[in-house]
Amino acid sequence: MFKMSISALAIVLNESSICTKSMFLNINVHFLIIMPLHSKKKSFNIAFVLFVRQILQMIKSNNMKIEINQTTLIDQVEDSLLTYFKKNDLRCGDSIPNENNLAAELGVARSVVREALSRLKMMGLIHARPRKGMVLTEPSILGGMKRVIDPRVLSEETILDLLDFRIALEIGISSDIFRKITPKDIEELSEIVKMGIVFENNEYALISESAFHTKLYKITGNKIISEFQEIIHPILVYVKEKFKDYLKPINIEMSKSGRIATHADLLDFIRKGDEKGYRDAIERHFEVYKIFKVNRSLELMAEKNEEERIDSI
């Protein structure tokens, strides 16, 4: 074995963004790093540096090899797997290599590949078939969103933004509703309105609210829009329950001024084919939430400013 200094090795490691000391020790190079750097060994040090640079160049030349940086190794393997699928033009239903082959291709341990594949399975991108291996599958676009949209773990600012997004989306699909609605759809909406439970000041039972708006989303024929309605529904339930004392006076004031638009009003515009009237009515239907969001956002901003003022004292 040759003897070499840590100082010489550091010259290379500091110049390289893809190698760390722990990675270097795994390279099959028979140098024992124990001696301090001396000027008389300068020629040998230079030779060693050049040798290691050649090794690093070989690592860089293999595009599939994993680079060591601030992200975790599993994160990098996950990204490399996705890149591999794209480069090989793999489509839904296509088989992918097994764990052993992928580990060899990426130059990492099989356990790391297994963990990265597990993540992709959770995303719905990979399906494992018993004794038949793994295949690519089409993931649910909003599947990840469905797992994290829980008002108990979201900040109030995020909840308000999601509520705003939901309102903007429903107003935005107005044209699609009028373009795609059928007599059967109108009949079903009529039945929902007829069976709906309405309290005072345009406050609906949650089941009635959900049924009517879910039907509107389904009329568009867009599965992703319909799926979003299912995901966002818990947010609306949460807002109605937690902030009912905020919403009630707004509803009362709107009712007195005649600005409320009910489900029956929306249905009437749909029956008449009056898209402009419907769009105006759906805006007023959600106005209570828009007013609430503006007022509550101002309160949150004032609370934040007060906290910062106290912290600065």
C-alpha positions as CSV (number, residue, x, y, z in Angstrom):
1,M,0.0,0.0,0.0
2,F,1.0,3.6,-0.6
3,K,1.0,6.2,2.1
4,M,-0.5,9.5,1.4
5,S,-1.5,12.7,3.4
6,I,-5.0,13.9,4.3
7,S,-3.9,17.3,3.0
8,A,-3.4,16.1,-0.5
9,L,-6.7,14.3,-0.5
10,A,-8.4,17.5,0.7
11,I,-7.1,19.4,-2.3
12,V,-9.2,17.1,-4.5
13,L,-12.2,16.8,-2.3
14,N,-12.5,20.6,-1.9
15,E,-12.4,21.0,-5.7
16,S,-15.1,18.4,-6.3
17,S,-18.8,18.9,-5.8
18,I,-19.6,15.2,-6.2
19,C,-17.3,13.5,-3.8
20,T,-17.0,13.5,0.0
21,K,-14.5,11.8,2.3
22,S,-17.0,9.0,3.1
23,M,-17.6,8.4,-0.6
24,F,-13.9,8.4,-1.3
25,L,-13.2,5.7,1.2
26,N,-15.6,3.5,-0.7
27,I,-13.6,3.8,-3.9
28,N,-11.4,0.8,-4.5
29,V,-8.1,2.8,-4.2
30,H,-5.3,1.3,-2.1
31,F,-3.8,4.3,-0.5
32,L,-3.4,4.6,3.3
33,I,-3.9,8.2,4.4
34,I,-1.7,8.6,7.5
35,M,1.3,10.8,6.8
36,P,1.6,14.6,7.0
37,L,2.5,16.5,4.0
38,H,6.2,17.1,3.5
39,S,7.9,19.0,0.7
40,K,10.1,16.1,-0.2
41,K,7.0,14.1,-1.1
42,K,5.6,16.8,-3.3
43,S,6.1,14.9,-6.6
44,F,4.2,11.9,-5.1
45,N,1.5,14.2,-3.8
46,I,0.9,15.7,-7.2
47,A,0.8,12.2,-8.8
48,F,-1.8,11.2,-6.2
49,V,-3.9,14.3,-6.8
50,L,-3.9,13.6,-10.5
51,F,-4.9,10.0,-9.9
52,V,-7.8,10.9,-7.8
53,R,-8.9,13.5,-10.3
54,Q,-9.1,10.8,-12.9
55,I,-11.3,8.7,-10.6
56,L,-13.6,11.7,-10.1
57,Q,-13.8,12.3,-13.8
58,M,-14.9,8.7,-14.4
59,I,-17.7,9.2,-11.8
60,K,-18.7,12.4,-13.6
61,S,-18.8,10.7,-17.0
62,N,-21.5,8.3,-15.9
63,N,-24.8,10.4,-16.0
64,M,-26.7,7.8,-14.0
65,K,-24.4,8.0,-11.0
66,I,-25.7,9.8,-7.9
67,E,-24.1,13.0,-6.9
68,I,-23.6,13.8,-3.2
69,N,-25.0,17.2,-2.3
70,Q,-27.3,18.8,0.3
71,T,-30.3,16.7,-0.7
72,T,-30.6,13.2,0.8
73,L,-29.4,10.2,-1.2
74,I,-32.9,8.9,-1.4
75,D,-34.1,12.2,-2.9
76,Q,-31.4,12.0,-5.5
77,V,-32.3,8.4,-6.4
78,E,-35.9,9.3,-6.7
79,D,-35.1,12.1,-9.2
80,S,-32.7,9.8,-11.1
81,L,-35.4,7.1,-11.4
82,L,-37.8,9.7,-12.9
83,T,-35.1,10.8,-15.3
84,Y,-34.5,7.2,-16.2
85,F,-38.1,6.6,-17.0
86,K,-38.2,9.7,-19.2
87,K,-34.9,8.9,-21.0
88,N,-36.1,5.4,-21.8
89,D,-39.5,6.7,-22.9
90,L,-41.4,4.4,-20.5
91,R,-45.1,4.7,-20.5
92,C,-48.0,3.5,-18.4
93,G,-48.0,-0.3,-18.4
94,D,-44.3,-0.7,-19.2
95,S,-42.2,-2.8,-17.0
96,I,-39.2,-1.3,-15.1
97,P,-36.0,-3.0,-14.0
98,N,-35.9,-4.8,-10.7
99,E,-34.2,-3.3,-7.6
100,N,-30.9,-5.1,-8.1
101,N,-30.5,-3.8,-11.7
102,L,-31.5,-0.3,-10.7
103,A,-29.1,-0.3,-7.8
104,A,-26.3,-1.4,-10.1
105,E,-27.3,1.3,-12.7
106,L,-27.3,4.0,-10.1
107,G,-24.4,2.9,-8.1
108,V,-26.2,2.8,-4.8
109,A,-27.3,0.3,-2.2
110,R,-30.4,-1.8,-3.0
111,S,-32.0,-0.5,0.3
112,V,-31.8,3.1,-1.0
113,V,-33.4,2.1,-4.3
114,R,-36.2,0.3,-2.4
115,E,-37.0,3.4,-0.4
116,A,-37.1,5.6,-3.5
117,L,-39.4,3.1,-5.2
118,S,-41.6,3.1,-2.2
119,R,-42.1,6.8,-2.5
120,L,-43.0,6.4,-6.2
121,K,-45.5,3.7,-5.2
122,M,-47.1,6.0,-2.7
123,M,-47.4,8.6,-5.4
124,G,-49.2,6.0,-7.6
125,L,-46.5,6.1,-10.2
126,I,-45.5,2.5,-9.8
127,H,-47.5,-0.7,-9.2
128,A,-45.9,-3.9,-8.0
129,R,-47.3,-7.1,-9.3
130,P,-46.7,-10.3,-7.4
131,R,-44.1,-12.4,-9.2
132,K,-44.4,-10.2,-12.3
133,G,-42.3,-7.2,-11.3
134,M,-43.1,-3.5,-11.3
135,V,-44.9,-1.4,-14.0
136,L,-45.5,2.3,-14.5
137,T,-49.0,3.5,-13.7
138,E,-50.8,6.8,-14.2
139,P,-50.8,8.6,-10.8
140,S,-53.6,10.7,-9.5
141,I,-52.7,14.3,-10.2
142,L,-54.2,15.4,-6.9
143,G,-53.4,12.3,-4.9
144,G,-50.6,14.0,-3.0
145,M,-52.9,17.0,-2.3
146,K,-55.6,14.8,-0.9
147,R,-53.2,13.4,1.7
148,V,-52.2,16.9,3.0
149,I,-55.4,18.9,2.8
150,D,-56.3,18.6,6.4
151,P,-57.5,21.9,8.1
152,R,-56.1,20.6,11.4
153,V,-52.5,20.9,10.1
154,L,-52.9,23.9,7.8
155,S,-52.3,27.5,8.8
156,E,-55.3,29.9,8.8
157,E,-53.7,31.8,5.9
158,T,-53.4,28.7,3.8
159,I,-57.0,27.8,4.6
160,L,-58.2,31.2,3.5
161,D,-56.1,30.9,0.2
162,L,-57.6,27.5,-0.5
163,L,-61.1,28.9,0.1
164,D,-60.4,31.8,-2.3
165,F,-59.0,29.3,-4.9
166,R,-62.1,27.2,-4.7
167,I,-64.4,30.2,-5.3
168,A,-62.3,31.4,-8.2
169,L,-62.4,27.9,-9.8
170,E,-66.2,27.6,-9.5
171,I,-66.8,31.0,-11.0
172,G,-64.3,30.1,-13.7
173,I,-66.2,27.0,-14.8
174,S,-69.4,28.9,-15.6
175,S,-68.9,28.8,-19.3
176,D,-68.2,25.1,-19.3
177,I,-71.4,24.4,-17.3
178,F,-73.5,26.2,-19.9
179,R,-71.7,24.6,-22.8
180,K,-72.0,21.0,-21.5
181,I,-75.1,20.9,-19.4
182,T,-77.9,18.5,-20.5
183,P,-81.6,18.3,-19.7
184,K,-80.8,15.3,-17.4
185,D,-78.3,17.5,-15.5
186,I,-80.9,20.2,-15.0
187,E,-83.4,17.6,-13.8
188,E,-80.9,16.3,-11.3
189,L,-80.0,19.8,-10.1
190,S,-83.7,20.5,-9.7
191,E,-84.1,17.5,-7.5
192,I,-81.1,18.5,-5.4
193,V,-82.5,22.0,-4.8
194,K,-85.9,20.5,-4.1
195,M,-84.5,18.2,-1.4
196,G,-82.0,20.7,-0.1
197,I,-82.1,21.9,3.5
198,V,-81.8,25.7,3.8
199,F,-81.6,27.5,7.1
200,E,-82.1,31.2,7.5
201,N,-79.9,33.8,5.8
202,N,-78.9,31.5,2.9
203,E,-77.1,29.0,5.2
204,Y,-77.3,25.5,3.8
205,A,-76.9,22.1,5.4
206,L,-73.5,20.8,4.5
207,I,-74.9,17.8,2.6
208,S,-77.1,20.1,0.5
209,E,-74.2,22.5,-0.2
210,S,-71.9,19.6,-1.2
211,A,-74.5,17.9,-3.4
212,F,-75.4,21.0,-5.4
213,H,-71.8,22.2,-6.1
214,T,-70.4,18.7,-6.7
215,K,-73.0,18.3,-9.4
216,L,-71.9,21.6,-11.0
217,Y,-68.3,20.3,-11.0
218,K,-69.3,17.0,-12.6
219,I,-71.2,18.8,-15.4
220,T,-67.9,20.1,-16.7
221,G,-66.8,16.5,-17.5
222,N,-63.4,17.3,-16.0
223,K,-62.3,14.6,-13.6
224,I,-59.6,16.7,-12.0
225,I,-62.0,19.5,-11.3
226,S,-64.4,17.0,-9.7
227,E,-61.6,15.4,-7.7
228,F,-60.6,18.9,-6.4
229,Q,-64.1,19.5,-5.2
230,E,-63.9,16.3,-3.1
231,I,-60.6,17.3,-1.7
232,I,-61.5,20.9,-0.8
233,H,-64.9,20.0,0.8
234,P,-63.3,19.5,4.3
235,I,-61.9,23.0,4.1
236,L,-65.4,24.5,3.5
237,V,-66.8,22.4,6.3
238,Y,-64.1,23.6,8.6
239,V,-64.6,27.3,7.7
240,K,-68.4,27.0,8.2
241,E,-68.0,25.4,11.6
242,K,-65.1,27.4,13.0
243,F,-66.1,30.8,11.7
244,K,-69.9,30.6,11.9
245,D,-69.9,33.6,14.2
246,Y,-68.0,35.6,11.6
247,L,-70.2,34.4,8.7
248,K,-73.6,34.9,10.3
249,P,-73.6,38.7,10.5
250,I,-72.3,39.0,6.9
251,N,-75.1,36.7,5.7
252,I,-77.7,38.8,7.7
253,E,-76.4,42.0,6.2
254,M,-76.4,40.6,2.6
255,S,-79.9,39.3,3.1
256,K,-81.2,42.7,4.2
257,S,-79.6,44.3,1.2
258,G,-81.0,41.7,-1.2
259,R,-77.6,40.6,-2.5
260,I,-78.0,36.9,-1.6
261,A,-78.1,34.4,-4.5
262,T,-79.5,31.0,-3.5
263,H,-79.2,27.6,-5.2
264,A,-82.7,28.1,-6.5
265,D,-81.6,31.4,-8.1
266,L,-78.6,29.7,-9.7
267,L,-80.8,26.9,-11.1
268,D,-83.2,29.5,-12.5
269,F,-80.5,31.2,-14.5
270,I,-79.3,27.7,-15.8
271,R,-82.8,26.8,-16.9
272,K,-83.1,30.2,-18.8
273,G,-79.7,29.7,-20.4
274,D,-78.6,33.0,-19.0
275,E,-74.9,32.6,-18.5
276,K,-74.3,36.3,-17.7
277,G,-77.0,36.3,-15.0
278,Y,-75.6,33.0,-13.6
279,R,-72.1,34.3,-13.4
280,D,-73.3,37.4,-11.5
281,A,-75.4,35.2,-9.2
282,I,-72.5,32.8,-8.4
283,E,-70.3,35.7,-7.5
284,R,-73.0,36.9,-5.1
285,H,-73.5,33.3,-3.8
286,F,-69.9,33.3,-2.6
287,E,-69.7,36.9,-1.6
288,V,-70.1,36.0,2.1
289,Y,-66.8,34.1,1.9
290,K,-65.0,36.8,0.0
291,I,-66.0,39.4,2.5
292,F,-65.0,37.1,5.4
293,K,-61.6,36.4,3.8
294,V,-60.8,40.1,3.4
295,N,-61.9,40.9,7.0
296,R,-60.1,37.9,8.5
297,S,-56.9,38.5,6.5
298,L,-56.8,42.0,7.8
299,E,-57.2,40.7,11.4
300,L,-54.4,38.2,10.9
301,M,-52.1,40.8,9.5
302,A,-52.9,43.1,12.5
303,E,-52.2,40.2,14.9
304,K,-48.9,39.5,13.2
305,N,-47.8,43.1,13.3
306,E,-48.6,43.3,17.0
307,E,-46.6,40.2,17.7
308,E,-43.6,41.6,15.8
309,R,-43.9,44.8,17.7
310,I,-43.9,43.0,21.1
311,D,-41.0,40.8,20.0
312,S,-39.0,43.9,19.0
313,I,-39.4,45.5,22.5
